Amino acid sequence: MISETQKWKAGERAAAAKLSSPKGLFKKGRGIVLGSILPVVLLIAWELAAKAGLLAPHLLPAPSVILEKIISMYRDGSLFGHVSITLTRVFLGFAIGTGAAVVIGAVVGYAKTAEQLLDPLFQAVRSIPSLAWVPLFILWMGIGEPSKISLIAVGVFFPVYLNIVAGIQGVDRKLIEVGKIYQLSPFQLTKRIILPAALPSFITGMRSGLGLGWMFVVAAELMGASEGLGYLLVVGQNTYSPDTVIASILLFAVLGKVTDAILKWIEYRSLKWQDSISNQA
């Protein structure tokens, strides 16, 4: 008989063959082209409207002006510093927030008593706006990196936590009973049934948490930062430079999209065993 591991490996090889086939490559390229149409059209319309004088340059400069600003920051070396420090803050906050959410969410998802004890508090704290944490973290940790990373971790924590709890509690009870019938140990039950069933919700929570991490980093970099894309926003506001402000916003959008695409690729690789619409060739 063919073991489950052999079946899974055969399915993985078939999925990889589909992706690398001409049809799979065409589908992937088609998706990239379709996803690029609307941004390109908007940029062209924006440029034409600015050149025609329909947009005030001191309020909304043309994309070419903003591109020149980004290129000038790249040439003087400041762009890499701002981007790297923001990426570092988001990565550390994301790692800490996700790690805490995995541990606490697993406990709350498995144990009903833990849910009754902890979940009401987390639901109340989740409603606190991000900017409300800023003065408190400054009082506790000053304006250094710990306060900024902690603020991002708080933003990442809640969507990951909620999705982990929902994923674990949403596992079909009949699957658990089947595992017990086959006398699986608690570790085997978790590895073979609970984790695969909860994995889609977990990865969705990671993507949502990463998106909030990019939002919270702006608030974090308002706390006395001297580097970062959020700092550039403040500089652009204080110097009345809309090109700097919009360049920072566009860089946030690009970096956010790239990091989300990485998580989406991880999601695809992790969930290739699912017989879903997104995995069809």
C-alpha positions as CSV (number, residue, x, y, z in Angstrom):
1,M,0.0,0.0,0.0
2,I,1.1,3.6,-0.6
3,S,1.8,5.5,2.6
4,E,0.3,8.9,3.3
5,T,3.8,10.4,3.1
6,Q,4.3,9.0,-0.4
7,K,0.9,10.3,-1.5
8,W,1.8,13.8,-0.1
9,K,5.2,13.8,-1.9
10,A,3.5,12.7,-5.2
11,G,1.0,15.5,-4.8
12,E,3.8,18.0,-4.2
13,R,5.6,16.8,-7.3
14,A,2.5,17.1,-9.4
15,A,1.8,20.6,-8.1
16,A,5.4,21.6,-8.9
17,A,5.1,20.2,-12.4
18,K,1.9,22.1,-13.0
19,L,3.5,25.4,-11.9
20,S,6.6,24.9,-14.1
21,S,4.6,23.8,-17.1
22,P,4.0,26.3,-19.9
23,K,0.3,26.6,-18.9
24,G,1.3,27.3,-15.2
25,L,3.9,29.9,-16.2
26,F,1.4,31.5,-18.5
27,K,-1.2,31.7,-15.7
28,K,1.4,33.2,-13.3
29,G,2.5,35.8,-15.9
30,R,-1.0,36.6,-16.7
31,G,-1.8,37.3,-13.0
32,I,1.2,39.6,-12.7
33,V,0.1,41.5,-15.9
34,L,-3.5,41.9,-14.8
35,G,-2.4,43.0,-11.3
36,S,-0.2,45.7,-12.9
37,I,-2.8,47.2,-15.2
38,L,-4.7,49.4,-12.7
39,P,-1.6,50.8,-10.9
40,V,0.0,51.7,-14.3
41,V,-3.2,53.3,-15.6
42,L,-3.5,55.4,-12.4
43,L,0.1,56.5,-12.6
44,I,-0.2,57.5,-16.2
45,A,-3.5,59.4,-15.5
46,W,-1.8,61.1,-12.5
47,E,1.2,62.1,-14.6
48,L,-0.9,63.5,-17.5
49,A,-3.2,65.4,-15.1
50,A,-0.1,67.0,-13.3
51,K,1.5,67.9,-16.7
52,A,-1.8,69.5,-17.8
53,G,-2.0,71.7,-14.7
54,L,-5.1,70.0,-13.3
55,L,-3.2,69.2,-10.1
56,A,-1.5,71.8,-8.0
57,P,2.3,70.9,-7.8
58,H,2.6,72.1,-4.2
59,L,-0.2,69.7,-3.2
60,L,0.1,66.6,-5.5
61,P,3.3,66.6,-7.6
62,A,3.6,64.4,-10.6
63,P,4.9,60.8,-10.3
64,S,8.0,61.8,-12.2
65,V,8.8,64.4,-9.6
66,I,8.3,61.8,-6.8
67,L,10.5,59.4,-8.7
68,E,13.3,62.0,-8.9
69,K,13.0,62.5,-5.2
70,I,13.4,58.7,-4.5
71,I,16.4,58.6,-6.9
72,S,18.0,61.6,-5.2
73,M,17.7,59.9,-1.8
74,Y,19.2,56.7,-3.3
75,R,22.1,58.6,-4.7
76,D,22.9,60.4,-1.4
77,G,22.6,57.1,0.5
78,S,19.8,58.1,2.8
79,L,17.2,55.9,1.1
80,F,18.8,52.6,2.2
81,G,19.1,53.8,5.7
82,H,15.5,54.7,6.1
83,V,14.2,51.6,4.4
84,S,16.5,49.2,6.3
85,I,15.7,50.6,9.7
86,T,11.9,50.5,9.0
87,L,12.2,46.9,7.7
88,T,14.2,45.9,10.8
89,R,11.6,47.4,13.1
90,V,8.7,45.7,11.3
91,F,10.5,42.3,11.2
92,L,11.4,42.4,14.9
93,G,7.9,43.5,15.9
94,F,6.4,40.9,13.6
95,A,8.5,38.1,15.0
96,I,7.8,39.0,18.6
97,G,4.1,39.6,18.1
98,T,3.6,36.4,16.1
99,G,5.6,34.3,18.6
100,A,3.5,35.6,21.5
101,A,0.3,35.1,19.6
102,V,1.2,31.5,18.7
103,V,1.9,30.5,22.3
104,I,-1.1,32.3,23.9
105,G,-3.4,31.5,21.0
106,A,-2.6,27.8,21.2
107,V,-3.3,27.7,24.9
108,V,-6.6,29.7,24.5
109,G,-7.6,27.5,21.5
110,Y,-7.0,24.2,23.3
111,A,-8.2,25.0,26.8
112,K,-11.8,26.3,27.4
113,T,-10.8,27.6,30.8
114,A,-7.9,29.6,29.4
115,E,-10.3,31.1,26.8
116,Q,-12.7,32.2,29.5
117,L,-9.9,33.6,31.6
118,L,-7.8,35.4,28.9
119,D,-10.0,36.1,25.9
120,P,-12.2,38.9,27.4
121,L,-9.1,40.9,28.4
122,F,-7.5,40.5,25.0
123,Q,-10.8,41.5,23.2
124,A,-10.9,44.7,25.3
125,V,-7.2,45.6,24.8
126,R,-7.6,44.9,21.0
127,S,-10.0,47.9,20.8
128,I,-7.4,50.4,22.0
129,P,-6.2,52.6,19.1
130,S,-2.5,52.3,18.1
131,L,-1.7,56.0,18.9
132,A,-3.1,55.5,22.5
133,W,-0.2,53.2,23.2
134,V,2.5,55.8,22.2
135,P,2.6,58.0,25.3
136,L,2.4,54.9,27.6
137,F,5.3,53.1,25.8
138,I,7.3,56.4,25.9
139,L,6.8,56.6,29.7
140,W,7.8,53.0,30.2
141,M,10.6,52.5,27.7
142,G,11.6,56.0,26.5
143,I,11.9,56.9,22.8
144,G,14.4,54.2,21.9
145,E,14.0,51.1,19.8
146,P,12.3,48.9,22.5
147,S,9.2,51.2,22.6
148,K,8.9,51.2,18.8
149,I,9.3,47.5,18.4
150,S,6.9,46.8,21.3
151,L,4.2,49.0,19.6
152,I,4.6,47.1,16.3
153,A,4.4,43.8,18.2
154,V,1.1,44.8,19.8
155,G,-0.4,45.6,16.4
156,V,0.8,42.2,15.0
157,F,-0.3,40.2,18.0
158,F,-4.1,40.5,17.8
159,P,-4.9,39.3,14.2
160,V,-2.5,36.4,14.5
161,Y,-4.0,35.5,17.9
162,L,-7.6,35.7,16.7
163,N,-6.9,33.5,13.7
164,I,-5.0,30.9,15.6
165,V,-7.8,30.6,18.1
166,A,-10.4,30.4,15.4
167,G,-8.3,27.9,13.4
168,I,-7.8,25.5,16.4
169,Q,-11.4,25.8,17.6
170,G,-12.7,25.3,14.0
171,V,-11.1,21.8,13.6
172,D,-13.8,19.3,12.9
173,R,-14.5,17.3,16.0
174,K,-15.0,14.1,13.9
175,L,-11.4,14.4,12.7
176,I,-10.2,14.4,16.4
177,E,-12.4,11.4,17.1
178,V,-10.9,9.5,14.2
179,G,-7.4,10.3,15.4
180,K,-8.3,8.9,18.8
181,I,-9.8,5.8,17.3
182,Y,-6.4,5.2,15.6
183,Q,-4.8,5.7,19.0
184,L,-2.7,8.7,18.0
185,S,-0.7,10.3,20.8
186,P,-1.4,14.0,21.7
187,F,1.7,15.0,19.8
188,Q,0.7,12.9,16.7
189,L,-2.9,14.3,17.0
190,T,-1.6,17.8,17.0
191,K,0.9,17.2,14.2
192,R,-1.3,15.2,11.8
193,I,-4.7,16.7,12.4
194,I,-4.9,19.9,14.4
195,L,-1.9,21.8,12.9
196,P,-2.8,21.1,9.2
197,A,-6.4,22.0,9.8
198,A,-5.5,25.3,11.6
199,L,-2.6,26.2,9.3
200,P,-4.8,28.2,6.7
201,S,-6.2,30.4,9.5
202,F,-2.8,30.9,11.0
203,I,-1.2,32.1,7.7
204,T,-4.2,34.4,7.1
205,G,-3.6,35.8,10.5
206,M,0.1,36.3,9.8
207,R,-0.7,38.3,6.6
208,S,-3.2,40.4,8.5
209,G,-0.7,40.9,11.3
210,L,2.0,42.0,8.9
211,G,-0.4,44.5,7.3
212,L,-1.1,46.0,10.7
213,G,2.6,45.9,11.5
214,W,3.2,48.3,8.6
215,M,0.5,50.6,9.9
216,F,1.8,50.5,13.5
217,V,5.4,51.3,12.3
218,V,4.2,54.7,11.3
219,A,2.9,55.5,14.8
220,A,6.1,53.9,16.2
221,E,8.4,56.2,14.1
222,L,6.6,59.2,15.4
223,M,8.1,58.5,18.8
224,G,11.3,60.6,18.4
225,A,12.7,58.6,15.5
226,S,15.6,60.0,13.5
227,E,15.5,57.4,10.7
228,G,12.8,55.5,8.9
229,L,10.0,56.0,6.4
230,G,7.7,57.3,9.1
231,Y,10.4,59.9,10.0
232,L,10.5,61.0,6.4
233,L,6.7,61.6,6.6
234,V,7.3,64.0,9.5
235,V,10.2,65.7,7.7
236,G,8.1,66.2,4.6
237,Q,5.3,67.7,6.6
238,N,7.5,70.0,8.6
239,T,9.4,71.2,5.5
240,Y,6.2,71.3,3.4
241,S,7.6,68.9,0.8
242,P,4.7,66.8,-0.6
243,D,7.2,64.9,-2.8
244,T,8.9,63.6,0.3
245,V,5.6,62.7,1.9
246,I,4.2,60.9,-1.1
247,A,7.5,59.2,-1.8
248,S,7.4,57.7,1.7
249,I,3.8,56.6,1.2
250,L,4.7,54.9,-2.0
251,L,7.7,53.2,-0.5
252,F,5.4,51.9,2.3
253,A,3.0,50.5,-0.3
254,V,5.8,48.8,-2.3
255,L,7.5,47.3,0.8
256,G,4.1,46.2,2.2
257,K,3.2,44.5,-1.1
258,V,6.6,42.7,-1.4
259,T,6.5,41.3,2.2
260,D,2.9,40.2,1.7
261,A,3.8,38.5,-1.5
262,I,6.5,36.6,0.4
263,L,3.9,35.4,2.9
264,K,1.5,34.5,0.1
265,W,4.2,32.4,-1.5
266,I,4.8,30.6,1.8
267,E,1.1,30.1,2.1
268,Y,1.0,28.5,-1.4
269,R,4.0,26.2,-0.6
270,S,2.5,25.2,2.8
271,L,-1.0,24.5,1.5
272,K,-0.4,22.8,-1.8
273,W,-2.0,19.7,-0.4
274,Q,-5.4,21.4,-0.3
275,D,-7.7,20.7,-3.2
276,S,-8.8,24.3,-3.5
277,I,-9.7,26.7,-6.4
278,S,-6.4,28.7,-5.9
279,N,-4.4,25.5,-6.4
280,Q,-6.0,24.6,-9.7
281,A,-3.7,24.8,-12.7
